[in-house]
Amino acid sequence: MVGTGLTDRGGDVMRSTLYLCGGLQSSGSTLVSWCFLQREDMDGILDARFDALPQFPRPLNRPRAWCKFTVACFDFSDVQSYLEDEGWSVRPVLVVRDVRAVFNSLIQKPWGRNGITADDPPLRLRLRRFLRDWRLFRDRGWPMLRYEQLLGDPLGTLKRACDGLELPWDGAMVTWPKAPKQICDCTFGNPTFVRTRGSGLTSTLDPSLAQVRVDHIPPGDLEWIEREFAEMNRAMGYAEHVPDAVAASEPHRAVPRFENTRRYERLRRKHPFVNIIAVARHALDGSSRNRDTVPAPGQFENCVLLHGSDPVE
């Protein structure tokens, strides 16, 4: 039957299967999503917004529904529960990549915001949510796709993923015959993938990305990652330790800041004085050891605007 959707019959919801894929930003999950959406029998969302629960368009033009989301503001259980409340029967799959490579990539990207808000949470918090997801998948025996294996054996890795999801193999997952306009929702997607996407999987893959680089990870964050993810690294065959490559003069860790968030940028555009307040706040933090430095009266009384959007949005 063409046209995946949900139908109410006497108050009961007819449950349709939804293949739900989760993964961190910079984990290769958009690439995996593109491969599955190339299938003749599948349509759906290439990459849902990470700061909102997926709003699934219905009906679709293909018999199987797919949605990929980024583990950041929500973990897999959050999104799965929401979609099940909406009537979907979820078939889960998780894309896994060495989180050191993920952190090293994200810390350089404008969308890798190390913030302190619910919609731009700290990078460490995002990784902790993913670790909970990995443990959930491990404990339940749900299928996981290792990005590094995809780089080395693309055909075999995708075929094993299809087997785990009880899907027949479709060669279109490698040849990519569909244009973006033939997919229901390609509104969002990893900018690097969009920029480097070739005519097929083989021409798009970059095997050098299997190498774990840590040259942008502050030493404190690298130590934390290797301690926090030791169990996952052993189970997934990742190295226990990668030598620190950051200069000793660099900060010990990447500190989450409100100034890294989109909310702060909206406030700064709407209220130019907010930027001045932020600079003053940094100055006060830096001079905390100098007890002779006293802020002018009222200098920081409006800083409350930096920590909530209700008064000004």
C-alpha positions as CSV (number, residue, x, y, z in Angstrom):
1,M,0.0,0.0,0.0
2,V,1.4,3.4,-1.0
3,G,0.9,6.2,1.6
4,T,2.1,5.5,5.1
5,G,-0.1,7.1,7.7
6,L,-2.2,6.6,10.8
7,T,-5.9,6.1,10.9
8,D,-8.4,6.5,13.7
9,R,-11.0,3.8,13.9
10,G,-13.5,4.2,16.7
11,G,-10.9,6.0,18.8
12,D,-8.2,3.3,18.3
13,V,-5.0,4.3,16.5
14,M,-3.8,2.0,13.8
15,R,-0.1,1.7,14.5
16,S,2.3,2.1,11.5
17,T,6.0,1.2,11.7
18,L,8.5,4.0,11.8
19,Y,12.2,3.3,11.5
20,L,13.8,5.7,13.9
21,C,17.5,6.5,13.7
22,G,19.5,8.4,16.3
23,G,23.0,9.7,16.4
24,L,25.2,12.5,17.6
25,Q,26.0,15.5,15.5
26,S,29.1,14.9,13.4
27,S,28.6,11.1,13.8
28,G,27.9,10.3,10.1
29,S,24.2,9.8,10.9
30,T,23.0,12.2,8.1
31,L,24.9,10.1,5.6
32,V,23.3,6.9,7.0
33,S,19.9,8.6,6.8
34,W,20.4,9.6,3.2
35,C,21.2,6.0,2.3
36,F,18.0,4.6,3.8
37,L,15.9,7.3,2.3
38,Q,17.2,6.3,-1.1
39,R,15.3,3.0,-0.8
40,E,12.3,2.6,-3.2
41,D,10.1,1.6,-0.3
42,M,11.0,4.4,2.2
43,D,10.3,8.1,2.7
44,G,10.5,10.5,5.6
45,I,12.7,12.9,7.4
46,L,16.4,13.2,6.5
47,D,17.4,15.1,9.7
48,A,14.9,16.4,12.2
49,R,15.6,19.5,14.2
50,F,17.6,18.6,17.3
51,D,15.8,21.1,19.5
52,A,12.3,20.0,18.8
53,L,10.5,16.7,18.7
54,P,9.9,15.4,15.1
55,Q,6.7,16.6,13.5
56,F,6.1,13.8,11.0
57,P,4.4,14.6,7.7
58,R,1.6,12.3,6.8
59,P,0.7,10.6,4.6
60,L,4.0,9.6,2.9
61,N,4.3,8.4,-0.7
62,R,6.2,5.2,0.2
63,P,5.1,2.3,2.3
64,R,7.9,2.6,4.9
65,A,8.5,5.6,7.1
66,W,11.9,6.8,8.3
67,C,13.1,9.5,10.7
68,K,16.6,10.4,11.8
69,F,17.2,12.8,14.7
70,T,20.2,14.1,16.5
71,V,20.9,13.2,20.2
72,A,21.3,16.6,21.8
73,C,18.3,18.1,23.5
74,F,16.5,14.8,23.7
75,D,17.8,11.2,24.1
76,F,16.5,8.3,22.1
77,S,13.9,7.3,24.8
78,D,12.4,10.8,24.8
79,V,11.9,10.8,21.0
80,Q,10.8,7.1,20.9
81,S,8.2,7.7,23.7
82,Y,6.8,10.8,22.0
83,L,6.4,9.0,18.6
84,E,4.8,6.0,20.2
85,D,2.3,8.4,21.9
86,E,1.6,9.7,18.4
87,G,0.7,6.2,17.3
88,W,3.9,4.9,15.7
89,S,5.4,1.5,16.2
90,V,9.1,2.4,16.4
91,R,12.0,0.2,15.0
92,P,15.2,1.7,16.4
93,V,18.7,2.0,15.0
94,L,21.7,3.9,16.5
95,V,24.6,5.3,14.6
96,V,27.8,5.1,16.7
97,R,31.1,6.9,16.1
98,D,34.1,7.3,18.4
99,V,33.0,10.3,20.6
100,R,36.5,11.8,20.6
101,A,36.1,12.3,16.8
102,V,32.7,13.7,17.4
103,F,33.9,16.2,20.0
104,N,36.9,17.2,18.0
105,S,34.7,18.0,15.0
106,L,31.9,19.7,16.9
107,I,34.1,22.0,18.9
108,Q,35.2,23.6,15.6
109,K,31.8,23.9,14.0
110,P,29.5,26.9,14.4
111,W,26.6,24.5,15.1
112,G,28.5,22.7,17.8
113,R,27.4,25.2,20.4
114,N,28.7,24.5,23.9
115,G,25.9,26.3,25.6
116,I,24.0,26.2,28.9
117,T,20.4,26.3,27.6
118,A,17.9,23.5,27.0
119,D,18.0,24.1,23.2
120,D,21.8,24.5,23.1
121,P,23.0,22.2,25.9
122,P,26.7,21.6,26.9
123,L,28.6,19.2,24.7
124,R,29.3,16.9,27.7
125,L,25.6,16.7,28.4
126,R,24.9,15.7,24.8
127,L,27.5,13.0,25.0
128,R,26.1,11.7,28.3
129,R,22.7,11.4,26.7
130,F,24.2,9.4,23.9
131,L,26.0,7.1,26.3
132,R,22.6,6.3,27.9
133,D,21.3,5.6,24.5
134,W,24.2,3.3,23.7
135,R,23.6,1.3,26.9
136,L,19.9,1.1,26.1
137,F,20.6,-0.4,22.7
138,R,23.3,-2.7,24.1
139,D,21.0,-4.0,26.8
140,R,18.0,-4.5,24.5
141,G,20.0,-6.0,21.6
142,W,18.8,-3.3,19.2
143,P,20.8,-2.7,15.9
144,M,23.7,-0.3,16.0
145,L,25.7,0.9,12.9
146,R,29.3,1.8,13.5
147,Y,30.4,4.7,11.3
148,E,34.0,3.5,11.0
149,Q,32.8,0.2,9.7
150,L,30.7,2.0,7.1
151,L,33.8,3.8,5.9
152,G,35.7,0.5,5.5
153,D,33.0,-1.8,4.3
154,P,30.0,0.3,3.1
155,L,28.1,-2.5,1.4
156,G,28.5,-5.1,4.2
157,T,27.7,-2.6,6.9
158,L,24.5,-1.4,5.3
159,K,23.4,-5.0,4.5
160,R,23.9,-5.9,8.2
161,A,21.9,-2.8,9.3
162,C,19.1,-3.9,7.0
163,D,19.2,-7.4,8.5
164,G,19.0,-5.9,12.0
165,L,15.9,-3.9,11.0
166,E,14.4,-6.9,9.1
167,L,14.5,-5.0,5.8
168,P,15.2,-6.5,2.4
169,W,18.3,-5.2,0.7
170,D,17.9,-2.4,-1.8
171,G,20.9,-1.5,-4.0
172,A,19.6,2.1,-4.2
173,M,21.1,2.7,-0.7
174,V,24.5,2.7,-2.5
175,T,23.6,4.2,-5.9
176,W,21.4,7.1,-4.6
177,P,19.0,7.5,-7.5
178,K,16.6,9.9,-5.6
179,A,17.0,13.7,-5.8
180,P,16.4,15.7,-2.6
181,K,13.0,16.8,-4.0
182,Q,11.9,13.2,-4.1
183,I,12.3,12.9,-0.3
184,C,9.5,14.1,2.0
185,D,11.6,16.4,4.3
186,C,15.2,17.4,3.5
187,T,14.9,20.7,5.2
188,F,17.8,20.1,7.6
189,G,20.9,18.0,7.4
190,N,24.6,18.1,8.4
191,P,26.1,21.0,6.4
192,T,29.3,19.0,5.8
193,F,27.4,16.2,4.2
194,V,25.3,18.5,2.1
195,R,28.5,20.2,0.8
196,T,30.4,16.9,0.1
197,R,27.6,14.7,-1.1
198,G,28.5,12.9,-4.3
199,S,26.5,11.0,-6.8
200,G,26.6,7.8,-4.8
201,L,27.9,6.3,-1.5
202,T,31.3,5.3,-2.8
203,S,32.1,8.7,-4.3
204,T,31.0,10.4,-1.0
205,L,32.8,8.4,1.6
206,D,36.1,9.7,2.9
207,P,38.0,6.7,4.5
208,S,40.4,9.1,6.2
209,L,37.6,10.1,8.6
210,A,38.1,6.7,10.3
211,Q,41.2,8.2,11.9
212,V,40.5,9.6,15.4
213,R,41.8,13.1,15.7
214,V,41.9,14.9,19.0
215,D,43.9,18.0,18.1
216,H,41.0,20.3,19.1
217,I,40.0,18.6,22.3
218,P,41.2,20.3,25.5
219,P,43.1,17.9,27.7
220,G,40.5,17.9,30.5
221,D,37.7,17.0,28.0
222,L,39.8,14.2,26.5
223,E,40.5,12.8,29.9
224,W,36.8,13.0,30.8
225,I,35.7,11.3,27.5
226,E,38.1,8.4,27.9
227,R,37.0,7.9,31.5
228,E,33.3,8.3,30.9
229,F,33.2,6.2,27.7
230,A,35.7,3.5,28.6
231,E,33.0,0.8,28.7
232,M,31.6,1.8,25.3
233,N,35.1,2.1,23.7
234,R,36.0,-1.4,24.8
235,A,32.7,-2.9,23.6
236,M,32.8,-1.1,20.2
237,G,36.5,-1.8,19.5
238,Y,37.7,1.8,19.9
239,A,41.1,2.6,21.4
240,E,41.3,3.0,25.1
241,H,43.5,6.0,24.9
242,V,44.5,8.5,22.2
243,P,47.5,10.8,23.0
244,D,46.7,14.4,23.8
245,A,47.5,16.7,20.8
246,V,46.5,20.1,22.2
247,A,49.3,22.6,23.2
248,A,49.8,23.0,26.9
249,S,48.9,26.7,26.7
250,E,45.3,25.8,25.6
251,P,42.4,25.9,28.1
252,H,42.1,22.7,30.2
253,R,38.5,22.2,29.0
254,A,35.8,23.8,26.9
255,V,33.6,25.6,29.3
256,P,29.9,25.9,28.4
257,R,28.7,29.5,28.2
258,F,25.5,31.3,27.6
259,E,27.2,33.4,25.0
260,N,27.6,30.3,22.8
261,T,23.8,29.9,22.5
262,R,21.3,30.9,19.9
263,R,19.2,32.5,22.6
264,Y,22.0,34.9,23.5
265,E,22.4,35.8,19.8
266,R,18.7,36.6,19.5
267,L,18.9,38.7,22.6
268,R,21.9,40.5,21.3
269,R,20.2,41.3,18.0
270,K,17.0,42.4,19.8
271,H,18.8,44.3,22.6
272,P,22.2,45.6,21.6
273,F,23.1,46.4,25.2
274,V,23.1,42.7,26.1
275,N,26.5,42.4,24.3
276,I,27.9,45.2,26.5
277,I,26.6,43.4,29.6
278,A,28.3,40.2,28.5
279,V,31.6,41.9,28.0
280,A,31.3,43.5,31.4
281,R,30.4,40.1,32.9
282,H,33.6,38.6,31.4
283,A,35.6,41.5,32.8
284,L,34.1,41.0,36.3
285,D,34.9,37.2,36.1
286,G,38.5,38.0,35.1
287,S,39.0,40.5,37.8
288,S,37.5,38.5,40.7
289,R,40.9,38.3,42.3
290,N,41.2,42.1,42.4
291,R,39.0,43.2,45.3
292,D,39.6,46.9,44.4
293,T,37.6,46.6,41.2
294,V,34.0,47.5,41.9
295,P,31.3,47.6,39.2
296,A,29.4,50.8,38.6
297,P,26.0,50.9,40.3
298,G,23.4,49.1,38.2
299,Q,26.0,47.8,35.8
300,F,24.9,44.2,36.2
301,E,21.3,44.6,37.3
302,N,20.0,43.7,33.9
303,C,22.0,40.5,33.6
304,V,18.9,38.6,34.4
305,L,18.0,39.1,30.7
306,L,20.9,36.8,29.8
307,H,19.4,33.9,31.6
308,G,15.8,33.8,30.4
309,S,13.9,34.8,27.3
310,D,10.5,35.4,29.0
311,P,11.0,39.1,29.8
312,V,12.1,40.1,26.3
313,E,10.8,37.6,23.8
